[in-house]
Amino acid sequence: MSFEAWTIFAVFWAVFVTTPGPNAVNCITNGMHLRFGRAMVGVLAILTQASLFLLLSALGVTALIAASPAAFTVAKMLGAGVLIALGIRGLIMSKRPVTAGDRPAKSVYLHALAIATINPKSVAGYLAAFSQFVQPDVPIWGQMTVIVPTALTLAALSYTSFTLLGAGLGRAALGAVFNVWVRRVLATCFIIYGVLLGTASTPGRI
C-alpha cells in the first residue's frame, strides 16, 4: 500500500470510528455507569470485533454475507430487536441514580461485542474500506500489515475517548437533574439505531 493510499485510508477510518453510532453510545454508557477500568473492557470487545471483521473482509466473507439478502435480513432484524430492547431498558432505568457499577467483566465484554457485531455500520464500513482502498494488484496480506494496525489504533483512540466522555458525564451528572435527560437521549439513540437497522437495505445494493 502506497503512502498516499494509506493516508486516504487513515482519514476515512478516523471519520468512520469517530462518527457516533451504537458502539460510541455503549462506550459512553459504560463510562457513566462503570469504573473506568471495567468500562474499558467494552473497548477491548470492539477491538476484538474489528480484528475479526478485518480478517473476514480480507477473506471476502463479509462481501459474501452482504450479497445474500436472506442472511442480511435475518441478521439485521435480530440486531434491530436487541438495540431497541436496550433502548427501552435504558429509558426505564434512566430515573435511577447513577452509581459506579461493578458488572462482571465478561458481561461488559459480551454485551459490547454483541453491539459491535450487529452494527450495520461495521459491515458497510469494512466493505467500503476493502472495496475502495485495498489495491487488487498488491498481495492482500502485505496490505493487511499496514491496514490492521492503523484501523485498530484509530479505533482504540476513538472508543477510549468516548468512554472517557461517559466517565466525565457520569461524574458531572451524579445526582444532577440533567443526568436523567442525558441517559434518556442515549437510550433513545439505541432505539433509533435499532429502527434504522431494521429498515436498512443490503450494503452495496440500492
N, C-alpha and C positions, 0 to 999 in steps of 0.2 A: 504494500500500500504506500503510495507516494505521500510526501508531507502535506501536499495540498489536499489530497483526498482525506487524509487523517484529520486535518483541520476542519474541513467541512463536516465530517462525521462527528467530531467532538462538539462542534457548535450545535448540530442537530440533536445530539444526545443530551447536551446540557439543557436545551429547551424541553426536550421530551421528559426528563426526570424532574424538572422544576415546575412544570405545569401541574397545578393541583388536580389530583384525582383521588380515587379510593385509597391508594397507598399513603398519600400525603395526609388525608383526613385521619386514617388509622394511626399514623405516627403522631399526629398532634393529639389525638385522643389518648394514646398510650402515655405521651409525655405529661398530660394533665393528671392522669389517674394513677400512674405507677412511679416507683422510684426510677431515677434516670437509668441506672444500670440495667434494671429489668425491662424498661421500655426499649432499650437498645437491642434486646433480643428480637424485637419486631423488625428492626433494620436488618439484622442477620438473616431473618427469614426472606426478606425482599431480595437480598443479595443471593440467597440460595436459588430462588425462583429465577432471578436474572441469569445466573450461571447456567441453569437448566435450559432456559429459553434460548440463550445464545448457542448452546450446543445443538439443540433441536433445530434452530434456524440454519445452522451450518450444515446439518444433515438433510435439510429440506422438509422436515416433518411438519413444521408449523404451516408451510405453504400447502402441504397435502391436506391438513385439517381445514384450512381456510377454503380449500377447493371442494370440500364436502358439505353441502348445505344442511344435511341431516345432522351430522356431528356438531356443526356450529350451532344449530338451533337448539339442540338438547343442552349443550354446554352453556349457551347464553341464558336460557330460561332458568336453569339451576342457579347460575350465578346471580341473575336478577333477583330471584327469590331470597337468596342469602343476604344480599345487600339491602333489600327492602326490609327484611326482618331485623337486621342490625339497626337500621334507621328507626324503626318503630320502637325497638327496645331502648334506643338512645333517648327518644322523646319521652318515654315512660320514666326513665331513670334521671332525666335532666333536673328534676327538682330536688334530688337527693344531694346532700353536701359532698363536695369534693374532698376525698381523703387520699393519702398516699397508699395506694393499694399494694397488695402482695400476691397477685395471681401467680400461679406456678409458671416457671419459665417455659415449660412445654406447652402450656395453654396459650401463652402470648405468641410463641413461635408458630404453632399450628394455625392459630387464628390469622396472623399476618400472612402466612404462606397461602392460606386459602383465598384471602382477599387479593393477593398479588396474582395468583394463578387464574382466577375467574375474571380478572380485569380485561375487558376487550381492548383497552388502550395498549396493553402489553403486546397482544398478538399483532395489532396494527403497527405498533412501533417497531417491533423486531422484523416484521415483513418489510416495512419501509426501509429500515436500515440495510437489510440484506439485498433488497432489490435495487436500491439506489447507490449504495456506497461500496459494496463488495465488487471487486474487479474480476470478471469472469476469466480473464486471460492470466490470472495470477493464482497459484495454488492456495486454496481456501484456508488451510491450516496455518500457512505462513501469515496470512492476513489476520487470523484469529489471535495470534500472539500480540498483535497491536490493538485489535478491537476489544478483546475481553478486558485487559487491564484498564483501558480508557473508560469503557462502559461501567465497570464495577466501581472504579474510583469516583466517577461523577455521581453515580447512584448513591454511594455511601455518603458522600458530602451532602447531597441534596436531602436525603431522608434523615440524616443525623440533624441537619438544620431544622427540618420540620418537627423532629422530636424535641429539640431544644426550645422551639417556639411553643410547643404544647406545654413543656415544663414551666416556661415563663408565664404563660397564660394561667396555668394551674395555680402557681404561687400568687399571682396578682389577683386571681378571681376567687381564691379560697375564702368562702363565706360571703363573697360580694354578690350583690343583686344581679349584676350583668353576667355572672357566671352561668346562670340558667339560660340566658339567651345565646351565649357562646355555644353551649352544649346542644341547644336546640338547632342552631344553624348547622353544626357538624352532623347531627343526626339527620337533618333534612337533606344534607348533601348525599348521604348514603342512599336515601330513598330516591333522590333524583338520579344518581348514578345507576341505581337498580332499574328504574324505568327506562333510562337511555339504553342500558344494556339489553333489556328485553325487547326493545324496538330497533336495535341496531341491525344493519344489513351486514352480510358477509364481507369481511375485509377483502378489498380488491375487486368487489363487484358493485354495480350501480343498481 
